[in-house]
């Protein structure tokens, strides 16, 4: 997924290890995905779309 983000937006993803199945995606301090809230991992295209929408604001 990190590679897809880099390919699409030129953003280098940083992995911050957590515990308990945490999977959050933040861009410039704005959370675009939270596994705890959504109850699942995002699909690649789904996550790329959320990042694109954030970038276009």
C-alpha positions in Angstrom: 0.0 0.0 0.0 2.9 2.4 0.8 4.3 1.8 -2.7 0.9 2.6 -4.3 0.7 5.9 -2.3 4.2 6.8 -3.4 3.5 5.9 -7.0 0.3 7.9 -7.2 1.2 11.0 -5.1 4.9 11.0 -4.5 4.3 10.7 -0.8 6.7 8.5 1.2 4.7 6.6 3.7 6.1 6.2 7.2 5.3 3.1 9.3 4.7 3.7 12.9 4.4 0.4 14.8 1.5 0.0 17.1 -0.3 -2.7 19.0 -3.7 -4.3 19.0 -4.4 -4.2 15.2 -4.2 -0.4 14.9 -4.1 0.8 11.2 -4.5 4.5 10.8 -3.5 6.6 7.7 -2.8 10.2 8.2 -1.7 12.8 5.6 -0.2 16.0 6.9 -1.8 15.4 10.3 -5.3 14.7 8.9 -6.6 11.2 9.4 -8.0 9.7 6.2 -8.5 6.1 7.5 -8.9 4.4 10.9 -9.4 0.6 10.9 -11.0 0.8 14.4 -13.7 3.2 13.1 -14.2 1.4 9.8 -13.9 -2.2 11.2 -11.6 -3.3 8.3 -8.5 -2.5 6.2 -9.0 -0.2 3.2 -8.8 -1.4 -0.4 -5.9 0.2 -2.3 -8.2 2.2 -4.6 -10.4 3.3 -1.7 -7.5 4.7 0.2 -6.0 6.4 -2.8 -9.3 8.0 -3.5 -9.5 9.4 0.0 -6.0 10.8 -0.3 -6.8 12.4 -3.6 -9.9 14.0 -2.3 -7.9 15.4 0.6 -5.2 16.7 -1.7 -7.8 18.5 -3.9 -9.2 20.6 -1.1 
